[in-house]
């Protein structure tokens, strides 16, 4: 609701909202936890974009980061440009052992899977990721 108001009424670009949300979340995580390793589960929507921005900020501060892509993001997604491929894990369900290891090593887990626009039960990949997080 507030995003739509900012975008439609005030002309704030969606990318600016994501940058502000992700960087602000990263500042809070850094202040509270001083983590060595952060894992984020990244969905297709704006929450996934926020999570990618959070990881980018953390990585720029020297924190090890891992992004678990829970939904397909467009190859043209500017948030993925220049992203180190060794930090991306795709195919939840196929790479569950790799994801479980990343979770064990994580000091902080960020969930960017579902947002305010989510309706109904989580899709298969989303549900599998949620089960991994809760294990």
C-alpha positions, 0 to 999 in steps of 0.5 A: 500500500505505501509502496504503491502510494510512493510510486504512483503519487510521489513518483518514487522509482521502485528501485529506490524503494528497494535500495532504501529498504535493503540498505536500511535492513543491512544497517540494522543487521550489521549494528545488531549482529556483526555477522560473518555470514548472511544467507538470504532466501530471495523470491521473485517480488520486491521482498526478494529485491530488498534481500538482494540489496541487503546482501550486496550491502553486507558483501561490500562491508566484507561479510560473506553472503549467500543468496538462495533463489527461491523463484525465477528472477529475470536474467535482465534483473539489474539486481543480479548484474555483477553478482558473484555466481559462487554466492548464488544457489538455485534449484531449491529441492536439488541443492538442499544439502548445499543450502542446509550447509549454508544455513548452518554457517549463517549468523543471520538468515534473511527471508525475502520470499513472501511479501504483502502481495502473497496470496494463498499457500506458498508455491512448491519452491517457496514451501520447500525453502520455508521448510529448510529455514525452519528445520 
